[in-house]
């Protein structure tokens, strides 16, 4: 992960108990979050454990396979 980072706050999240479509990510399940940013609300993959609503972090540019995506990364507590 690298590049552009956008402040974000989790509105809601869920755990998906199946393999992700990306072979190098979430093969035992993965978390998805809906996050609020200054540009609106977005659904994104989560880097790490499922965050609770209100978790503050950032959207980080990442590449999974050939796809450029944004992932939510929680700020350290």
C-alpha positions in Angstrom: 0.0 0.0 0.0 1.2 3.4 -0.8 0.4 6.8 -2.3 -2.7 8.8 -1.7 -4.4 8.8 1.7 -7.8 10.2 2.6 -9.1 10.6 6.2 -12.1 8.3 6.8 -14.5 7.2 9.6 -16.3 3.9 9.5 -20.1 4.2 9.3 -20.7 0.4 9.2 -18.8 -2.8 8.4 -19.3 -6.5 7.9 -17.3 -9.6 7.6 -17.6 -11.7 4.4 -17.0 -15.4 5.3 -15.8 -16.5 1.9 -12.7 -16.1 -0.3 -12.2 -12.6 -1.8 -11.9 -12.3 -5.5 -8.2 -11.4 -5.0 -5.9 -14.4 -4.6 -3.5 -12.5 -2.4 -6.1 -11.0 0.0 -8.8 -12.5 2.3 -8.7 -16.2 1.4 -10.3 -17.0 4.8 -12.8 -14.2 4.6 -12.5 -10.4 4.6 -14.0 -7.3 6.0 -15.8 -4.6 4.1 -16.6 -1.1 5.5 -18.7 1.8 4.5 -16.7 4.9 5.3 -17.5 8.6 5.4 -15.0 11.0 3.8 -15.2 14.7 2.9 -16.2 13.4 -0.6 -19.0 11.2 0.6 -19.6 7.6 1.7 -17.8 4.7 0.1 -17.7 0.9 0.3 -14.2 -0.4 0.6 -12.1 -3.4 1.6 -10.5 -3.3 5.1 -6.9 -4.0 5.8 -7.0 -5.9 9.0 -9.8 -6.9 11.4 -13.4 -5.7 11.0 -13.6 -2.1 12.4 -16.5 -0.9 14.6 -18.6 2.1 13.6 -16.8 5.3 14.5 -13.3 3.9 13.9 -11.1 6.6 12.5 -8.5 5.9 9.8 -7.7 6.5 6.2 -8.2 5.2 2.7 -5.0 4.1 1.2 -4.3 3.3 -2.4 -3.4 -0.4 -3.0 -3.0 -2.8 -5.9 -4.5 -6.3 -5.7 -3.7 -8.3 -8.7 -4.0 -5.9 -11.6 -6.7 -3.7 -9.9 -5.9 -0.4 -8.2 -8.2 0.0 -5.2 -8.6 1.9 -2.0 -8.6 0.1 1.4 -9.5 1.3 4.8 -6.7 1.3 7.4 -7.6 2.1 11.0 -5.4 4.6 12.8 -3.3 3.0 15.6 -4.8 3.3 19.0 
